[in-house]
Amino acid sequence: MNKKIIIIPIVLIIAVIGLSFNQDDTENSNVVFHATLADPDLYKNGIYSDTFTVNKGDYLFRFVPNGDSPQSLTILLKGENYNFSENFKLKGILHQTGISEYYTWDYDGQKAISIPAQQVIAIEINPNGNELGPVSVDIIEN
């Protein structure tokens, strides 16, 4: 009887861990572009650039910034029949609890984009002089 009491929680823990790994894989499979910019060597003349292939569809920018991230991020996307430009501004959001205050960070700007056809996209990310401020930039399927 005691063995059953021990085995059941272990099986449940293994099931929960397995499901959490599957959810992470699903989220990551929606990422069509990712860059973690935390090193000045990633920039050429102050601009990070790369290319990626994207299908027709709707996408969103997702950022992982902090208080040291660039205050302004200019992002350009250029494809065969697609052009996009946005100057994202870093915004601190104050959270107050009964015993503490803290900030979370995000970028304001147009985060939703629609790509009209499958194509190769060139991306340029300009941190406007703040090449030391770390930030991750993702483009994900919506």
C-alpha positions as CSV (number, residue, x, y, z in Angstrom):
1,M,0.0,0.0,0.0
2,N,2.8,2.5,0.9
3,K,4.5,1.8,-2.4
4,K,1.4,2.9,-4.3
5,I,1.3,6.2,-2.3
6,I,4.9,6.9,-3.3
7,I,4.6,5.8,-7.0
8,I,1.4,7.9,-7.8
9,P,3.0,11.3,-7.0
10,I,6.2,10.4,-8.9
11,V,4.2,9.5,-12.0
12,L,2.2,12.7,-11.7
13,I,5.4,14.8,-11.4
14,I,6.9,13.1,-14.5
15,A,3.7,13.7,-16.4
16,V,3.7,17.4,-15.5
17,I,7.4,17.8,-16.5
18,G,6.7,16.1,-19.8
19,L,3.8,18.4,-20.6
20,S,5.8,21.5,-19.7
21,F,8.6,20.4,-22.2
22,N,5.9,20.0,-24.9
23,Q,4.5,23.4,-24.3
24,D,8.0,25.0,-24.6
25,D,8.6,23.2,-27.9
26,T,5.2,24.5,-29.2
27,E,6.0,28.1,-28.3
28,N,9.5,27.9,-29.8
29,S,8.2,26.4,-33.0
30,N,6.3,29.6,-33.7
31,V,9.5,31.7,-33.7
32,V,10.6,32.6,-37.2
33,F,13.4,35.0,-36.2
34,H,15.4,35.3,-33.0
35,A,18.4,37.5,-32.0
36,T,19.9,38.1,-28.6
37,L,21.8,41.4,-28.8
38,A,24.2,41.7,-25.9
39,D,27.6,42.1,-27.5
40,P,28.8,45.1,-29.6
41,D,30.6,42.6,-31.9
42,L,27.2,41.6,-33.3
43,Y,26.8,45.1,-34.8
44,K,28.4,46.4,-38.0
45,N,28.5,50.2,-38.1
46,G,26.1,50.2,-35.2
47,I,23.5,48.0,-36.9
48,Y,22.7,44.3,-36.5
49,S,21.5,42.7,-39.7
50,D,20.4,39.2,-40.8
51,T,18.1,37.4,-43.2
52,F,15.4,34.8,-42.7
53,T,12.7,33.1,-44.7
54,V,9.1,33.7,-43.7
55,N,5.8,32.3,-45.0
56,K,2.7,34.4,-45.8
57,G,0.9,35.2,-42.6
58,D,0.5,37.4,-39.5
59,Y,3.4,37.8,-37.1
60,L,4.2,39.7,-33.9
61,F,7.4,41.2,-32.5
62,R,8.3,39.9,-29.0
63,F,11.0,41.6,-26.9
64,V,12.9,40.6,-23.8
65,P,14.3,43.9,-22.5
66,N,15.4,45.2,-19.2
67,G,16.2,48.6,-17.8
68,D,19.6,48.7,-19.5
69,S,18.2,47.9,-22.9
70,P,18.4,50.5,-25.7
71,Q,15.9,53.3,-25.1
72,S,15.0,53.2,-28.8
73,L,15.2,50.3,-31.2
74,T,14.7,51.0,-34.9
75,I,13.7,47.8,-36.9
76,L,13.6,47.6,-40.6
77,L,12.3,44.6,-42.6
78,K,12.8,44.4,-46.3
79,G,11.6,41.7,-48.7
80,E,10.8,41.2,-52.3
81,N,7.4,42.8,-51.9
82,Y,7.4,43.9,-48.3
83,N,8.9,46.9,-46.3
84,F,8.4,47.7,-42.7
85,S,10.0,50.3,-40.4
86,E,9.3,51.0,-36.7
87,N,11.0,53.0,-34.0
88,F,10.2,51.1,-30.8
89,K,10.6,53.0,-27.5
90,L,11.5,51.3,-24.2
91,K,8.8,51.8,-21.6
92,G,9.2,50.9,-17.9
93,I,6.0,49.8,-16.1
94,L,5.9,50.4,-12.4
95,H,4.3,47.7,-10.3
96,Q,3.5,48.4,-6.6
97,T,2.7,45.8,-4.1
98,G,2.1,46.4,-0.4
99,I,5.8,45.8,0.4
100,S,7.7,46.7,-2.7
101,E,8.0,48.4,-6.0
102,Y,9.5,47.1,-9.2
103,Y,9.5,47.7,-13.0
104,T,8.9,45.5,-15.9
105,W,10.0,46.6,-19.4
106,D,8.6,46.4,-22.9
107,Y,8.8,48.3,-26.2
108,D,6.0,50.5,-27.5
109,G,5.4,50.5,-31.2
110,Q,3.6,48.6,-33.9
111,K,4.2,44.9,-33.0
112,A,1.8,43.2,-35.4
113,I,2.9,42.7,-39.1
114,S,1.4,40.9,-42.0
115,I,3.6,39.3,-44.7
116,P,1.8,39.1,-48.1
117,A,3.8,36.1,-49.5
118,Q,6.6,33.7,-48.7
119,Q,9.9,35.4,-49.1
120,V,13.3,36.1,-47.7
121,I,13.3,39.1,-45.3
122,A,16.4,41.2,-44.5
123,I,16.2,42.6,-41.0
124,E,18.1,45.5,-39.6
125,I,18.1,46.4,-35.9
126,N,19.5,49.7,-34.9
127,P,19.9,50.3,-31.1
128,N,20.6,54.0,-31.8
129,G,24.0,54.0,-30.2
130,N,23.4,51.7,-27.2
131,E,25.2,48.6,-28.4
132,L,25.9,47.5,-24.8
133,G,22.2,47.3,-23.7
134,P,21.0,43.7,-23.9
135,V,17.7,42.8,-25.6
136,S,16.2,39.8,-27.3
137,V,14.1,40.3,-30.4
138,D,11.7,37.6,-31.7
139,I,9.3,37.5,-34.6
140,I,6.6,34.9,-33.9
141,E,3.6,33.5,-35.8
142,N,0.4,35.1,-34.6
